[in-house]
Amino acid sequence: MADFTLTQMTAAEFLELPESNKIIELINGEVIVALSPIDRHQKRLSRLYLKLGTLVETGEWRFALADVHIDGLNVVQPDLFWVSPDSESCHLVDDRYWHGAPDLIIEILSPGTTRQDRDTKYRLYEKNGVREYWIVDAEELYIEVYSLHNSAFKRQGVFGLGEKFESTVLNGLTLQVDALLKG
């Protein structure tokens, strides 16, 4: 089932909404409420969070439902994101939400979010300076990696089981896709 739009508002108005345990994002001024992710999505998210958290112990790892105030019309809840310890572009505000572009954002494709993750969020993250963006296919078990170069994402590659890739944002760390997604 697809996401649906509730209303138009600014990020400031959105951040005044009461706390919720639902996936609610503000995308280009539209409030979007998503259905709960399928179990396969949650399984991959848990695996990524646990594995990456042990490999990269510096900085801050967060997963949905953490709000990221990107700009005046966009407050997103990435599946997983990382803020480097020396980030000047993203910081926690009032122990409530993150403000600015995280260094790394990871979105896991779900039937209702694939287009948004590949198009709308891709352009939003690129425009606002997210340094690295991973799109994870939880069913086909691959990771697309995009790195920001001269204010534009450049695809580093699509990496499947049995393959590895290097994350420039995570200090050149080489990552095995099997370790991140399998199991």
N, C-alpha and C positions, 0 to 999 in steps of 0.2 A: 504494500500500500504506500502511496506517495505521501510526502509531507504536504501540509496545507498551511495557507496563510491566514493569520488572524487579523492583523492590523498594521498600520504604518506608524513609525515613531523614530525618534533619535536614539542614539546610544545612551545619552544622559537619562532619557525617560525610561529606556529599557532597564538600566541599572537600578532604577527605583522600584521595579517590580519585586514582589515578595520572593523569598527563597523558594526553590522548587526542586523536586527530585526528577523532573522531566527534562528531556533534551529540548531546550528552547534556545534558539539562536536568533540574532538580528542580522539579516543579510540584505544589504542595500536598502535599509530602512524598513524591511518587512519582517514581522515576527513569524518565525517558522517553528512549528512543533513537530518533532519526529517521533515515530514509533520506537519502542525499545528495540535494540539490535537483536538479531538472531543469535543463537548460542555459538555458532561457528565464529562469528564476529567477536563475541566476548572472550572466547577461548584464545583467539589470536592476540587480542588486546592484552589479556593477562600474561600471556607468554612473552610478548614484546616488552611489557613494562618490567616484569621480573628479570628478564635476561639483560636488557639494556641498563637497568638500575644497578646490576652487579658489575657490569663492564665499565660504566661511566658513573663514578660515585661523586663527582663534583657537579656543581650546578644544581638545578632544580628540575625534577621530572614530575609532570602532572598528567592526569588522564581525565576524560569526561566524567563528570560534569563540572569541570573548571572553566569559568568564563575568561575569555581573552578579549579585552576591549581593543580592537584593532584601530578603529577610527570613529568618526562621528556618526556613522550609519551602520557599523558592523561590530557585533559582539558574537564571537563564535565559541564553540565548545569542541575543540579538536579531540580526536580519539586519544592522542598522546602528544605531548610537546615537551621540549627541553629548553631551558634558559641557561646559558653559560654563566659561570660565576662572575665574569667580568662584563656582562651585558650592559650596555648603555641604552638599549632600545626597549627593554621589557622589564617591568618590575611589578611587584605585588603592591596593591593599594588597599589599605584598611583591612588587611587579612580577608578580603572579600573577592577580589578579582585581579587578574593580571592586565596591565596596560602596556600596549606596544606589541611589536612583532617578536615572537619567540625565535630562537636561533634555528630550531628544528621543529617541524610539525609533521606528524604521521596521521594519515586518515586511512581507515580500513573500509573498503568498499562494501556496501550493503545494497540489496535490491532497490531500496528507496532513496539512496544517497549517491549512487554512482555518478550520475550526470553532474550533480552539485559539486562533488569532490573533484571531478576531472575538469570542470569548466569554471563555475562561479568561484569556488574556493581557490582553485589554482590561480586564477587571475587576481583575486583579492590578496592572496599570500605573496604573489610575485610583486604586485604594486606596492605593498607595504613593507617589503624588505625582509621577509622570512628567508634566511640564508640557505636552508635546505628543506625540501619537501619530499616526503615519501608517500606513495600511494600503494597500499597493500591490498592484494587480491586474496581474500581469506579462503576462497574456494579453489582457485587455480594454483595457489601458493607461490606467488612471485611478488617482488617489490620493485616498483618504478622509482628511481631516484633522480631528483632534479636539484641542481645547485644554482644559486643566484650568481650571475656574472654580468656586470655592467647593467644592473637593474632589470635583468631578464633571466628567467629560468632557462637553463640549458640541461637537456636530458643527459644524465650520466650513463643511464642504461636501464635495462629491465633484467632483473636477476631472479632466477628460479632455484629450485632445489638442486643441491650439488654445486652451486656457484657462490662466489663471495664478491663483496664490493667494499670500497673504501669510502668512509664518510669524512669529507673535508671538514665539516663543522665539528665533528667529534675527534678533532686532532689527528686525522688520518687513520683512525681505527679501522682495521679490516674486520668485516663482519661476515659470518657464514649464514646464508639464508636458512639452511636447515636448523641451525641453533635458534634462530629467531622465530621460525614459523612452525616447525615440525614438532609434533608431540602433543 
